[in-house]
Amino acid sequence: MFERLIRLEEKLMGVDTRLALAEQDSRALHKKIDTLFYWMLAGFGGLYASIAGLLAKGFNWI
């Protein structure tokens, strides 16, 4: 009975360490996605400004 309890405890410790590693990976991925999101937002802003400039030039607004 005591051996079963020890095995169960070892399995739970293994699950705990795996969850800790998954949490670290999740935080790293979240930081990377935030950075990529800001780059994407800046790219779309630049694209919007370029299209607006081309339209203004084409319709002789500038």
DSSP file (Angstrom, degrees, kcal/mol; ACC not computed):
  #  RESIDUE AA STRUCTURE BP1 BP2  ACC     N-H-->O    O-->H-N    N-H-->O    O-->H-N    TCO  KAPPA ALPHA  PHI   PSI    X-CA   Y-CA   Z-CA
    1    1 A M     >        0   0    0      0, 0.0     4,-1.8     0, 0.0     5,-0.1   0.000 360.0 360.0 360.0 -42.5    0.0    0.0    0.0
    2    2 A F  H  >  +     0   0    0      1,-0.2     4,-2.0     2,-0.2     5,-0.1   0.865 360.0  54.3 -65.4 -36.3    2.8    2.4    0.9
    3    3 A E  H  > S+     0   0    0      1,-0.2     4,-2.4     2,-0.2    -1,-0.2   0.883 106.4  51.9 -65.5 -38.5    4.6    1.7   -2.4
    4    4 A R  H  > S+     0   0    0      1,-0.2     4,-2.5     2,-0.2    -1,-0.2   0.899 108.7  50.9 -63.7 -39.8    1.4    2.6   -4.4
    5    5 A L  H  X S+     0   0    0     -4,-1.8     4,-2.2     1,-0.2    -2,-0.2   0.891 109.9  49.6 -65.2 -39.1    1.2    5.8   -2.5
    6    6 A I  H  X S+     0   0    0     -4,-2.0     4,-2.3     2,-0.2    -2,-0.2   0.914 111.2  49.1 -65.7 -43.0    4.9    6.6   -3.3
    7    7 A R  H  X S+     0   0    0     -4,-2.4     4,-2.2     2,-0.2    -2,-0.2   0.907 111.2  49.8 -63.3 -41.5    4.3    5.8   -7.0
    8    8 A L  H  X S+     0   0    0     -4,-2.5     4,-2.2     1,-0.2    -1,-0.2   0.905 110.4  50.2 -63.2 -41.1    1.2    8.0   -7.1
    9    9 A E  H  X S+     0   0    0     -4,-2.2     4,-2.1     1,-0.2    -2,-0.2   0.895 109.3  51.2 -64.5 -40.3    3.2   10.9   -5.5
   10   10 A E  H  X S+     0   0    0     -4,-2.3     4,-2.0     2,-0.2    -1,-0.2   0.896 109.7  50.1 -63.8 -40.3    6.0   10.5   -8.0
   11   11 A K  H  X S+     0   0    0     -4,-2.2     4,-2.1     1,-0.2    -2,-0.2   0.900 109.8  50.6 -65.5 -39.8    3.5   10.7  -10.9
   12   12 A L  H  X S+     0   0    0     -4,-2.2     4,-2.3     1,-0.2    -1,-0.2   0.880 108.7  51.8 -65.8 -37.1    1.9   13.8   -9.4
   13   13 A M  H  X S+     0   0    0     -4,-2.1     4,-2.3     2,-0.2    -1,-0.2   0.889 108.7  51.5 -65.3 -38.0    5.3   15.4   -9.1
   14   14 A G  H  X S+     0   0    0     -4,-2.0     4,-2.1     2,-0.2    -2,-0.2   0.898 110.0  48.6 -64.9 -39.8    6.0   14.6  -12.7
   15   15 A V  H  X S+     0   0    0     -4,-2.1     4,-2.5     2,-0.2    -2,-0.2   0.900 109.5  53.7 -64.7 -40.3    2.7   16.2  -13.8
   16   16 A D  H  X S+     0   0    0     -4,-2.3     4,-2.0     1,-0.2    -2,-0.2   0.916 109.5  46.6 -61.6 -44.1    3.6   19.3  -11.7
   17   17 A T  H  X S+     0   0    0     -4,-2.3     4,-2.2     1,-0.2    -1,-0.2   0.890 111.8  51.4 -67.4 -37.3    6.9   19.7  -13.4
   18   18 A R  H  X S+     0   0    0     -4,-2.1     4,-2.3     1,-0.2    -2,-0.2   0.897 109.7  50.0 -65.5 -38.7    5.3   19.3  -16.8
   19   19 A L  H  X S+     0   0    0     -4,-2.5     4,-2.1     2,-0.2    -1,-0.2   0.881 108.9  52.3 -65.3 -37.7    2.7   21.9  -16.0
   20   20 A A  H  X S+     0   0    0     -4,-2.0     4,-2.0     2,-0.2    -2,-0.2   0.911 110.7  47.5 -64.5 -41.9    5.4   24.3  -14.8
   21   21 A L  H  X S+     0   0    0     -4,-2.2     4,-2.4     1,-0.2    -2,-0.2   0.899 111.1  51.2 -65.7 -40.0    7.2   23.8  -18.1
   22   22 A A  H  X S+     0   0    0     -4,-2.3     4,-2.3     1,-0.2    -1,-0.2   0.876 108.5  52.4 -64.7 -36.4    4.0   24.4  -20.1
   23   23 A E  H  X S+     0   0    0     -4,-2.1     4,-2.2     2,-0.2    -1,-0.2   0.906 109.4  48.7 -65.7 -41.5    3.4   27.6  -18.1
   24   24 A Q  H  X S+     0   0    0     -4,-2.0     4,-2.1     2,-0.2    -2,-0.2   0.918 112.3  48.4 -64.3 -43.2    6.9   28.9  -19.0
   25   25 A D  H  X S+     0   0    0     -4,-2.4     4,-2.4     1,-0.2    -2,-0.2   0.893 110.2  52.7 -63.2 -39.4    6.4   28.1  -22.7
   26   26 A S  H  X S+     0   0    0     -4,-2.3     4,-2.2     1,-0.2    -1,-0.2   0.901 109.3  48.2 -63.9 -42.0    3.0   29.7  -22.6
   27   27 A R  H  X S+     0   0    0     -4,-2.2     4,-2.0     2,-0.2    -1,-0.2   0.896 111.7  49.7 -66.6 -39.5    4.4   33.0  -21.2
   28   28 A A  H  X S+     0   0    0     -4,-2.1     4,-2.0     1,-0.2    -2,-0.2   0.908 111.9  48.4 -65.2 -41.3    7.2   33.0  -23.7
   29   29 A L  H  X S+     0   0    0     -4,-2.4     4,-2.6     1,-0.2    -2,-0.2   0.889 109.1  53.5 -65.5 -39.0    4.8   32.5  -26.6
   30   30 A H  H  X S+     0   0    0     -4,-2.2     4,-2.1     1,-0.2    -1,-0.2   0.906 109.2  48.2 -62.6 -42.1    2.5   35.3  -25.2
   31   31 A K  H  X S+     0   0    0     -4,-2.0     4,-1.8     2,-0.2    -1,-0.2   0.903 112.5  48.9 -65.2 -40.7    5.4   37.7  -25.2
   32   32 A K  H  X S+     0   0    0     -4,-2.0     4,-2.4     1,-0.2    -2,-0.2   0.904 110.5  50.3 -66.4 -41.6    6.4   36.8  -28.7
   33   33 A I  H  X S+     0   0    0     -4,-2.6     4,-2.4     1,-0.2    -1,-0.2   0.888 107.6  54.1 -65.4 -39.1    2.8   37.1  -30.0
   34   34 A D  H  X S+     0   0    0     -4,-2.1     4,-1.9     2,-0.2    -1,-0.2   0.925 110.2  46.9 -59.4 -44.6    2.6   40.6  -28.4
   35   35 A T  H  X S+     0   0    0     -4,-1.8     4,-1.7     1,-0.2    -2,-0.2   0.926 113.4  47.6 -64.1 -45.0    5.7   41.7  -30.2
   36   36 A L  H  X S+     0   0    0     -4,-2.4     4,-2.3     1,-0.2    -1,-0.2   0.851 107.8  57.2 -65.5 -33.8    4.5   40.3  -33.5
   37   37 A F  H  X S+     0   0    0     -4,-2.4     4,-2.6     1,-0.2    -1,-0.2   0.918 106.1  48.8 -63.4 -43.3    1.1   41.9  -33.1
   38   38 A Y  H  X S+     0   0    0     -4,-1.9     4,-2.2     2,-0.2    -1,-0.2   0.883 111.4  49.7 -65.8 -37.3    2.6   45.4  -32.7
   39   39 A W  H  X S+     0   0    0     -4,-1.7     4,-2.2     2,-0.2    -1,-0.2   0.902 111.7  48.8 -65.1 -40.2    4.7   44.8  -35.9
   40   40 A M  H  X S+     0   0    0     -4,-2.3     4,-2.5     2,-0.2    -2,-0.2   0.907 110.4  51.0 -65.3 -41.7    1.6   43.7  -37.8
   41   41 A L  H  X S+     0   0    0     -4,-2.6     4,-2.0     1,-0.2    -2,-0.2   0.902 110.9  48.3 -62.5 -42.0   -0.3   46.7  -36.5
   42   42 A A  H  X S+     0   0    0     -4,-2.2     4,-2.3     2,-0.2    -1,-0.2   0.885 110.5  52.2 -65.7 -38.6    2.5   49.1  -37.7
   43   43 A G  H  X S+     0   0    0     -4,-2.2     4,-2.4     2,-0.2    -2,-0.2   0.917 110.0  47.2 -63.9 -44.1    2.6   47.3  -41.1
   44   44 A F  H  X S+     0   0    0     -4,-2.5     4,-2.6     2,-0.2    -1,-0.2   0.875 110.7  52.9 -65.9 -36.4   -1.1   47.7  -41.6
   45   45 A G  H  X S+     0   0    0     -4,-2.0     4,-2.3     2,-0.2    -2,-0.2   0.914 110.8  46.8 -63.0 -42.8   -0.9   51.4  -40.6
   46   46 A G  H  X S+     0   0    0     -4,-2.3     4,-2.3     2,-0.2    -2,-0.2   0.892 112.0  50.4 -65.8 -39.8    1.9   51.9  -43.2
   47   47 A L  H  X S+     0   0    0     -4,-2.4     4,-2.4     2,-0.2    -2,-0.2   0.914 110.5  49.6 -63.5 -43.1   -0.1   50.1  -45.8
   48   48 A Y  H  X S+     0   0    0     -4,-2.6     4,-2.5     1,-0.2    -2,-0.2   0.915 111.4  48.7 -62.2 -43.9   -3.2   52.2  -45.1
   49   49 A A  H  X S+     0   0    0     -4,-2.3     4,-2.2     1,-0.2    -1,-0.2   0.884 111.1  51.0 -64.6 -38.4   -1.1   55.4  -45.3
   50   50 A S  H  X S+     0   0    0     -4,-2.3     4,-2.4     2,-0.2    -2,-0.2   0.923 111.6  46.1 -65.4 -44.4    0.4   54.3  -48.6
   51   51 A I  H  X S+     0   0    0     -4,-2.4     4,-2.4     2,-0.2    -2,-0.2   0.909 112.4  50.9 -65.1 -41.4   -3.0   53.5  -50.2
   52   52 A A  H  X S+     0   0    0     -4,-2.5     4,-2.3     1,-0.2    -1,-0.2   0.899 110.9  49.6 -62.8 -39.1   -4.4   56.8  -48.9
   53   53 A G  H  X S+     0   0    0     -4,-2.2     4,-2.3     2,-0.2    -2,-0.2   0.900 110.4  49.5 -65.7 -41.2   -1.4   58.6  -50.4
   54   54 A L  H  X S+     0   0    0     -4,-2.4     4,-2.4     2,-0.2    -2,-0.2   0.898 112.0  48.3 -65.6 -40.0   -1.8   56.9  -53.8
   55   55 A L  H  X S+     0   0    0     -4,-2.4     4,-2.3     2,-0.2     6,-0.2   0.920 111.6  49.8 -64.7 -42.8   -5.5   57.7  -53.9
   56   56 A A  H  <>S+     0   0    0     -4,-2.3     5,-3.0     1,-0.2     6,-1.0   0.899 113.5  46.1 -63.3 -40.1   -4.8   61.4  -53.0
   57   57 A K  H ><5S+     0   0    0     -4,-2.3     3,-1.0     3,-0.2    -1,-0.2   0.895 112.2  51.1 -68.9 -39.9   -2.1   61.6  -55.7
   58   58 A G  H 3<5S+     0   0    0     -4,-2.4    -2,-0.2     1,-0.2    -1,-0.2   0.861 114.0  42.5 -67.9 -36.5   -4.4   59.9  -58.3
   59   59 A F  T 3<5S-     0   0    0     -4,-2.3    -1,-0.2    -5,-0.2    -2,-0.2   0.278 113.7-116.8 -93.5  11.0   -7.4   62.2  -57.6
   60   60 A N  T < 5S+     0   0    0     -3,-1.0    -3,-0.2    -5,-0.1    -4,-0.1   0.843  72.3 135.9  57.8  38.5   -5.0   65.3  -57.5
   61   61 A W      <       0   0    0     -5,-3.0    -4,-0.2    -6,-0.2    -5,-0.1   0.658 360.0 360.0 -83.6 -17.6   -5.8   66.1  -53.9
   62   62 A I              0   0    0     -6,-1.0    -1,-0.2    -9,-0.1    -5,-0.1   0.388 360.0 360.0-105.5 360.0   -2.1   66.6  -53.3
